[in-house]
Amino acid sequence: MPIISVPHVFNEDELYVDLRMIFGQSLFLKCEGFNFAGSIKLKAATEMVESAERDGVLTPGSVLVESSSGNLGVALSMLAASKGYRFICVTDSRCNLSTRRLMEALGSQVHIITEPDAVGGFLGARLNYLRALCASDERYVWLNQYSNPSNWKAHYRRTGPAIARQFPNLDVLFIGAGTTGTLMGCARYFREWPRPVRIIAVDSAGSVTFGHPPGRRMIPGLGMNIRPPLLDESFIDDVVHVEEADTVRSCHRLAKSGFLFGGSTGTVVSGAMDWLSSQHDTRALTSVAIAPDLGERYLDTVYQSNWLQDLYGEDVLSPNGLEAGARTG
Ligand SMILES: Cc1ncc(COP(=O)(O)O)c(C=O)c1O
């Protein structure tokens, strides 16, 4: 029976959903949403905050500031509340309302950027705002998840080993790419694992991370408008891009079986199923994918029919469309 006094020490790291019954293809989905921050970003937030404390960068009286599409902001809000820091989250108009209200409920201030930068889009505008904020007051501490090595180290130390403990015979690991912290931490861990593991990055169509042209992206979590500084492609075996309409279909296909996951899980599952269906024989492969969060934060977007139809058309959830959400099965 776990008994805790601070929220960040609890994290369910051993839960997987076997997707064979839903998609007709074996894939074990590692659920990262069962902690008090509700997402995998708890690990990166904890590692970045605690290493800044150890280095003497973060001290009593510091004010944490960070750019986040939502989940890191919630995790930092939780940690800041628990550890007694003020926290300002800089996000943009695509941040879900419920995520913003979660941060505010935890005592954080949320600054919303409404105009994208001409070159760097919303992310560029958020980073410009943060630079100006930090220049204005030396109490501000920007952990900078986009370049902070503690972001990937969190997954090198925790997510990678947790998967290896449960699946010592792992063959393929599918990981969504946002800042690429999860991707790079797991990829570096499995590069040192005695058995070869293929690392497949899953990105949203419209993201420039792997050198593709930029395009509209409305679902937060995966994809970037600038190349992620943490990314080292030499650790990645393959990349799959997923259209947002397929992300949505995949989320709804999971929800029809009672599993309400977040948008990026739909992307990762859709990309993984596409990749697996392109292989000659997957029967002997042990495959795992990472589900970064759960679906409640997406009730006004991915699970809201008006939002879906306005963005992706009337037929996005037609029976044929749902089948296409992940082509296998
Ligand atoms: C829901 C969700 N999925 C995926 C990611 C991507 O994780 P990473 O930044 O480690 O690449 C994030 C990051 O914020 C996220 O919030």
PDBQT file of the ligand as one rigid body, heavy atoms in Angstrom, charges set to zero:
ROOT
HETATM    1  C1  LIG A 401       0.361  14.504 -24.316  1.00  0.00    +0.000 C 
HETATM    2  C2  LIG A 401       1.801  14.541 -24.673  1.00  0.00    +0.000 A 
HETATM    3  N1  LIG A 401       2.265  13.620 -25.501  1.00  0.00    +0.000 NA
HETATM    4  C3  LIG A 401       3.548  13.613 -25.894  1.00  0.00    +0.000 A 
HETATM    5  C4  LIG A 401       4.437  14.545 -25.452  1.00  0.00    +0.000 A 
HETATM    6  C5  LIG A 401       5.848  14.524 -25.974  1.00  0.00    +0.000 C 
HETATM    7  O1  LIG A 401       6.791  14.167 -25.043  1.00  0.00    +0.000 OA
HETATM    8  P1  LIG A 401       8.290  14.695 -25.229  1.00  0.00    +0.000 P 
HETATM    9  O2  LIG A 401       8.257  16.169 -24.978  1.00  0.00    +0.000 OA
HETATM   10  O3  LIG A 401       9.062  13.956 -24.192  1.00  0.00    +0.000 OA
HETATM   11  O4  LIG A 401       8.747  14.415 -26.622  1.00  0.00    +0.000 OA
HETATM   12  C6  LIG A 401       3.988  15.528 -24.600  1.00  0.00    +0.000 A 
HETATM   13  C7  LIG A 401       4.877  16.577 -24.174  1.00  0.00    +0.000 C 
HETATM   14  O5  LIG A 401       4.476  17.598 -23.666  1.00  0.00    +0.000 OA
HETATM   15  C8  LIG A 401       2.642  15.527 -24.201  1.00  0.00    +0.000 A 
HETATM   16  O6  LIG A 401       2.151  16.475 -23.380  1.00  0.00    +0.000 OA
ENDROOT
TORSDOF 0
